[in-house]
């Protein structure tokens, strides 16, 4: 049998175990990351709360609260910084309160002192706040470095005091301070960080634009968009503010930027956004053009004048229908035969908004090779499904039909009577299309309604 190789202590210890081994706070954790302090507090509280076999041998020797002596069992007096940090996060509130007295003159413990300002026990919380007041009033206290942690603590029930006091003590905040707010794993912290950055003007126009375009939170994007567009005026026609927003992926951002074109004295440029894929942006563009004294339907007529013109944006067809032009139907009907499938689908959907096609026209559209056209026709046919010939419905499910046509026919069958569905799908239980096979098997076991029922 081979002799086991003795393992050396691993350097990858969690922060609370490093403190237990006497390492200073600066070496035990990332002192810049607010989440590191919150995690340290949670880990130590959990480790000191364990009892019996659940507690490791190392933590059994950690400082604890002695009920008989009414004091902490310090290994030395005054306690070292690592030991004091452990007791500041102890699960017993008496131990946390006793450790507060040894934080005076130790700036490295100020983040943990700030944590205790949001403590759940009022006695610990009150004393910690008094000590924090004195520490922040001391000359050279790094109050601005505590803003990120105070912002994180503001999510706690008693955490607002810490944020208000730290921001007041920090004075003018440096511009680079807002960076940690935007990378926090908590959405609420990112939102509060954006609000704080805007209140104290910590973000440049370029940073605001980047946040507007890349922020993962919708609320942050909307907040930054509003702040950025508030800087747009006719007196300051800076294209660098608006142009990136006009190309944003968010329809809300684009529509806000299009609306701001009028305020910037660039209202005529809204015509370029009349065919935007988003109805919200198209409506904003039409509004701006009307404010400029222009006629939006005339722009749509020029866009849709050539029935076979390549590159026609589908948004132009929707915009024509939305504009309420009296000749919209006459312009849209020829476009239902456009060589591009996306234009045919948009024309059919736009016609449903102005002058809905007849069931016969919709049935003819069900043969289109472009799936979006068939989907649009199928949705419009559902109210007439009991009026269309059953033989035509059966023909849609023929095995030689394209998949998108068969699936559209399947949905129409599901809107029809169960008896017809059972009859048509009886031979399709082993169909190669799994959706058709599933519906066929489901229809087989679905009971028919009682005789005389309207269903």
C-alpha atoms as one frame of an Amber mdcrd trajectory, in Angstrom:
protein
   0.000   0.000   0.000   1.368   3.383  -0.958   2.050   5.859   1.768  -0.352
   8.821   1.473   1.216  12.104   0.493   0.616  14.796   3.135  -1.332  17.690
   1.679  -0.161  21.233   2.275  -2.695  23.855   3.406  -4.492  25.278   0.374
  -4.127  29.031  -0.164  -7.667  29.180  -1.585  -9.405  29.699   1.712 -12.628
  31.677   2.026 -12.241  35.159   3.528 -13.617  34.278   6.971 -11.155  31.384
   7.331  -8.299  33.680   6.345  -9.295  36.097   9.091  -9.411  33.222  11.567
  -5.798  32.440  10.665  -4.780  36.005  11.430  -4.569  37.500   7.947  -5.415
  41.222   7.749  -8.592  42.363   6.027  -6.674  43.742   3.043  -5.300  40.254
   2.339  -8.408  38.278   3.276 -10.894  39.817   0.834 -11.395  42.349  -1.930
 -11.972  45.449   0.166 -13.268  47.432  -2.837 -16.153  45.066  -3.619 -19.273
  45.778  -1.490 -20.533  42.242  -2.015 -17.326  40.899  -0.447 -18.116  42.681
   2.833 -21.722  41.509   2.835 -20.598  37.953   2.085 -17.989  38.096   4.872
 -20.649  39.187   7.356 -22.916  36.333   6.300 -20.168  33.686   6.407 -18.893
  34.642   9.868 -22.388  34.808  11.319 -23.139  31.363   9.927 -19.832  29.890
  11.163 -20.180  31.245  14.701 -23.793  30.103  14.974 -22.951  26.424  14.426
 -23.063  24.098  17.394 -21.540  20.723  18.243 -20.282  18.590  15.374 -21.439
  21.106  12.792 -18.735  23.505  13.987 -15.200  22.955  12.676 -12.266  22.615
  15.066 -10.854  25.962  13.953 -14.079  27.861  14.572 -14.547  26.172  17.949
 -11.517  28.171  19.099 -12.801  31.452  17.646 -13.772  34.309  19.990 -17.219
  33.857  21.510 -19.537  35.579  23.942 -19.173  34.391  27.550 -22.525  34.710
  29.319 -20.945  34.411  32.770 -18.235  37.010  32.228 -20.492  39.182  30.046
 -17.607  39.715  27.667 -15.917  38.303  24.591 -13.258  35.622  25.025 -10.509
  37.585  23.290  -7.210  35.787  22.655  -5.359  39.031  23.321  -6.209  42.487
  24.564  -6.730  44.754  22.790  -7.860  42.409  20.035  -6.145  42.312  16.674
  -7.858  43.596  13.545  -8.748  40.104  12.186 -10.147  38.988  15.548 -12.133
  42.184  15.974 -13.518  41.795  12.443 -14.728  38.287  13.287 -16.513  39.431
  16.446 -18.076  42.401  14.615 -19.922  39.826  12.501 -20.686  37.382  15.345
 -24.149  35.868  15.542 -24.597  37.103  19.141 -25.586  40.764  19.264 -23.804
  41.200  22.617 -20.513  40.194  20.988 -21.065  42.553  18.067 -21.779  45.422
  20.441 -18.683  44.675  22.543 -16.476  44.643  19.443 -17.613  48.132  18.416
 -15.474  49.734  21.126 -12.271  48.545  19.437 -13.045  50.017  16.000 -11.934
  53.518  17.033  -8.791  54.543  15.187  -8.912  51.565  12.831  -9.962  52.739
   9.353  -9.710  49.188   8.012 -12.722  48.240  10.137 -14.843  51.158   8.927
 -16.732  49.048   6.329 -17.725  46.543   9.026 -18.700  49.422  11.295 -20.925
  50.667   8.476 -22.466  47.206   8.231 -23.385  47.391  11.897 -25.168  50.698
  11.242 -27.794  48.564   9.476 -27.751  45.876  12.177 -31.004  44.217  13.088
 -30.541  44.859  16.816 -31.304  48.459  17.853 -28.643  48.571  20.587 -25.876
  47.555  18.183 -27.246  49.806  15.462 -27.428  52.896  17.660 -23.911  52.564
  19.029 -22.470  51.814  15.585 -24.070  54.944  14.169 -22.586  57.127  16.892
 -19.119  55.704  16.238 -19.577  56.078  12.474 -20.505  59.744  12.892 -17.231
  60.367  14.724 -15.199  58.334  12.229 -16.632  60.184   9.232 -16.030  63.558
  10.875 -12.376  62.690  11.452  -9.900  64.296   9.079  -8.965  62.131   6.124
 -11.785  59.643   6.577 -12.283  57.904   3.182 -16.032  58.532   3.048 -16.194
  58.443  -0.752 -14.759  54.908  -0.717 -17.722  53.769   1.378 -20.428  55.020
  -0.986 -20.658  51.737  -2.911 -21.032  49.719   0.296 -23.533  52.207   1.727
 -25.563  51.932  -1.474 -25.588  48.155  -1.122 -26.661  48.427   2.528 -29.532
  50.740   1.599 -31.430  47.628   0.495 -31.627  46.523   4.138 -34.493  47.628
   6.396 -32.239  49.991   8.402 -29.712  50.830   5.679 -30.897  54.243   4.470
 -29.120  56.055   7.306 -25.720  54.788   6.186 -26.191  55.967   2.599 -27.441
  59.422   3.576 -24.659  59.952   6.105 -21.825  58.685   3.910 -22.913  60.752
   0.895 -23.205  63.853   3.079 -19.760  63.281   4.590 -18.111  62.529   1.246
 -18.890  65.953  -0.218 -18.411  66.261  -3.997 -18.188  62.724  -5.330 -15.450
  61.865  -7.866 -16.606  60.966 -11.384 -15.081  57.491 -11.416 -17.061  56.484
  -8.357 -20.086  55.295 -10.332 -18.329  52.391 -12.090 -18.952  49.761  -9.340
 -22.655  50.628  -9.235 -23.286  49.526 -12.811 -21.622  46.092 -12.462 -23.393
  45.061  -9.263 -25.112  41.660  -9.451 -28.246  43.170  -7.874 -30.670  45.027
 -10.195 -31.885  47.277  -7.385 -28.324  48.407  -6.637 -27.746  49.162 -10.320
 -30.922  51.251 -10.384 -30.065  53.154  -7.190 -26.514  53.635  -8.452 -27.788
  55.177 -11.672 -30.053  57.524  -9.716 -27.205  58.547  -7.413 -24.877  59.103
 -10.373 -27.416  61.346 -12.081 -28.185  63.311  -8.914 -24.503  64.090  -8.382
 -23.670  64.473 -12.117 -21.063  61.719 -12.074 -21.695  60.620 -15.675 -20.481
  62.308 -18.830 -22.594  62.358 -21.982 -20.532  59.499 -23.438 -21.033  57.379
 -20.310 -24.748  58.135 -20.299 -24.993  57.085 -23.939 -23.139  53.840 -23.248
 -25.440  53.039 -20.332 -28.505  53.838 -22.420 -27.400  51.449 -25.147 -25.862
  48.630 -23.094 -27.463  48.547 -19.624 -29.147  45.230 -18.881 -31.914  46.851
 -16.813 -34.820  48.464 -18.629 -35.363  50.942 -15.787 -31.723  52.079 -15.959
 -31.940  52.506 -19.734 -35.095  54.605 -19.464 -33.584  56.721 -16.690 -30.408
  57.394 -18.667 -32.369  58.082 -21.848 -34.458  60.721 -20.088 -31.350  62.310
 -18.559 -29.538  62.349 -21.886 -32.443  63.783 -23.857 -32.934  66.489 -21.235
 -29.627  67.927 -22.441 -30.875  68.202 -26.027 -32.044  71.689 -26.963 -32.092
  73.794 -30.095 -29.317  75.897 -28.574 -27.130  72.787 -28.137 -27.702  70.744
 -31.320 -25.029  68.174 -30.485 -25.463  65.258 -32.886 -23.375  63.041 -30.634
 -26.220  62.993 -28.119 -29.073  62.006 -30.423 -27.566  60.011 -33.272 -26.551
  56.942 -31.190 -30.015  56.857 -29.617 -31.724  56.977 -33.017 -29.899  53.725
 -33.865 -30.557  51.993 -30.524 -32.000  48.490 -30.425 -34.657  49.540 -27.912
 -37.827  50.903 -29.506 -38.498  53.030 -26.421 -35.096  54.695 -26.769 -35.538
  55.265 -30.498 -39.002  56.760 -30.079 -37.770  59.108 -27.344 -34.893  60.206
 -29.554 -37.201  60.770 -32.540 -39.473  62.917 -30.369 -36.447  64.949 -29.260
 -35.604  65.778 -32.891 -38.237  68.521 -32.846 -36.731  70.091 -29.730 -33.275
  69.961 -31.292 -34.447  71.771 -34.434 -34.018  68.640 -36.570 -37.674  67.714
 -36.981 -37.428  67.118 -40.740 -35.115  64.165 -40.057 -38.040  62.272 -38.506
 -39.115  61.277 -42.037 -36.288  58.728 -42.063 -38.007  56.888 -39.193 -41.506
  56.658 -40.669 -40.834  53.069 -41.762 -39.271  51.912 -38.480 -40.120  48.304
 -37.489 -41.662  49.579 -34.236 -45.147  51.120 -34.257 -44.094  53.296 -31.325
 -41.262  54.864 -33.316 -43.453  55.341 -36.390 -46.062  57.158 -34.297 -43.368
  59.428 -32.844 -42.047  60.201 -36.336 -45.525  61.105 -37.618 -46.099  63.356
 -34.614 -42.824  65.219 -35.151 -43.553  65.714 -38.856 -46.993  67.119 -38.072
 -45.391  69.517 -35.590 -43.097  70.591 -38.427 -46.106  71.222 -40.675 -45.401
  68.210 -42.886 -47.832  65.554 -44.143 -46.814  61.987 -43.127 -49.209  60.199
 -45.565 -47.472  61.856 -48.519 -44.169  60.287 -47.424 -45.836  56.884 -47.162
 -47.365  57.261 -50.631 -43.965  57.930 -52.149 -42.510  54.896 -50.355 -45.313
  52.545 -51.460 -45.808  53.931 -54.983 -43.892  51.155 -56.765 -45.636  47.788
 -56.189 -42.595  45.829 -57.364 -39.862  48.086 -56.004 -37.148  46.047 -54.230
 -36.086  46.892 -50.691 -39.471  48.225 -49.596 -39.450  48.250 -45.748 -42.478
  46.486 -44.220 -42.755  49.296 -41.682 -43.787  51.645 -44.493 -46.865  49.521
 -45.190 -47.878  49.456 -41.542 -47.255  53.179 -41.290 -49.457  53.834 -44.316
 -52.318  51.953 -42.663 -51.711  53.676 -39.320 -51.666  57.140 -40.881 -55.325
  56.849 -41.877 -54.735  57.879 -45.488 -57.986  57.462 -47.493 -56.157  55.805
 -50.388 -54.239  53.364 -48.166 -56.233  50.305 -49.274 -55.726  51.079 -52.964
 -51.967  51.294 -52.414 -51.753  48.191 -50.234 -53.678  45.741 -52.428 -51.088
  45.637 -55.254 -48.363  45.124 -52.644 -50.012  41.847 -51.576 -48.420  40.397
 -54.732 -44.943  41.856 -54.125 -42.039  39.525 -55.001 -40.641  39.766 -51.449
 -42.378  37.583 -48.896 -41.892  39.980 -45.987 -43.593  42.741 -47.981 -46.525
  40.455 -48.857 -46.949  39.555 -45.181 -46.848  43.216 -44.161 -49.326  44.160
 -46.896 -51.785  41.491 -45.776 -51.466  42.539 -42.117 -51.869  46.206 -43.057
 -54.965  45.427 -45.136 -56.487  43.785 -42.080 -56.172  47.187 -40.384 -57.839
  49.154 -43.189 -60.131  46.984 -45.343 -60.013  43.311 -44.284 -59.766  40.860
 -47.212 -62.592  38.416 -47.854 -62.325  34.780 -46.689 -61.680  33.732 -50.299
 -58.687  36.077 -50.514 -57.392  34.786 -47.202 -57.786  31.187 -48.370 -55.733
  32.030 -51.461 -53.022  33.530 -49.250 -52.736  30.215 -47.384 -50.822  28.825
 -50.386 -48.057  31.417 -50.094 -44.517  29.974 -49.862 -43.549  32.557 -47.226
 -44.519  31.321 -43.697 -45.330  34.785 -42.236 -47.930  35.338 -44.971 -49.598
  32.022 -44.128 -49.527  32.792 -40.395 -51.180  36.168 -40.969 -53.869  34.646
 -43.194 -54.494  31.814 -40.731 -55.047  34.203 -37.810 -57.500  36.228 -39.899
 -59.352  33.068 -41.002 -60.087  31.777 -37.497 -63.397  33.717 -37.160 -64.560
  32.235 -40.500 -63.340  28.684 -39.892 -66.867  27.236 -39.767 -67.701  28.882
 -43.111 -64.784  27.605 -45.194 -65.241  24.332 -47.136 -64.234  21.260 -45.151
 -62.569  19.795 -48.229 -60.280  22.805 -48.384 -59.345  22.344 -44.724 -58.590
  18.682 -45.378 -56.396  19.596 -48.356 -54.201  21.759 -46.114 -53.180  18.652
 -44.165 -52.091  16.652 -47.210 -48.661  15.048 -46.616 -47.125  16.756 -49.637
 -47.858  20.266 -48.357 -45.084  22.479 -46.910 -44.705  22.241 -43.143 -45.814
  25.818 -42.468 -49.013  25.263 -44.484 -49.799  21.993 -42.686 -49.271  23.545
 -39.262 -51.479  26.494 -40.153 -54.136  24.028 -41.318 -53.721  22.117 -38.058
 -54.483  25.247 -36.058 -57.553  25.933 -38.167 -58.682  22.355 -37.565 -58.247
  22.839 -33.821 -60.583  25.845 -34.078 -63.144  23.705 -35.956 -65.376  20.979
 -34.559 -63.889  17.956 -32.804 -65.702  15.583 -35.139 -63.940  16.997 -38.196
 -60.629  16.993 -36.352 -61.012  13.313 -35.459 -61.934  12.418 -39.018 -59.075
  14.320 -40.670 -56.351  13.409 -38.184 -57.252   9.726 -37.783 -54.696   8.646
 -40.375 -51.959  11.022 -39.197 -51.061   9.554 -35.799 -47.667   8.439 -37.143
 -47.022  11.567 -39.183 -43.408  12.665 -39.612 -44.278  16.094 -38.200 -44.309
  15.616 -34.395 -46.830  18.409 -33.856 -49.304  16.872 -36.294 -48.789  13.410
 -34.774 -49.336  14.751 -31.250 -52.592  16.519 -32.160 -53.803  13.409 -34.000
 -53.187  11.210 -30.948 -54.787  13.757 -28.644 -57.879  14.036 -30.861 -58.240
  10.249 -30.852 -58.798  10.082 -27.095 -60.726  13.340 -26.677 -64.410  12.511
 -26.035 -67.041  13.923 -28.343 -69.568  16.335 -26.795 -73.050  14.996 -25.943
 -75.588  14.796 -28.736 -77.456  18.052 -29.246 -74.613  20.128 -27.847 -73.599
  23.310 -29.669 -69.895  22.463 -29.367
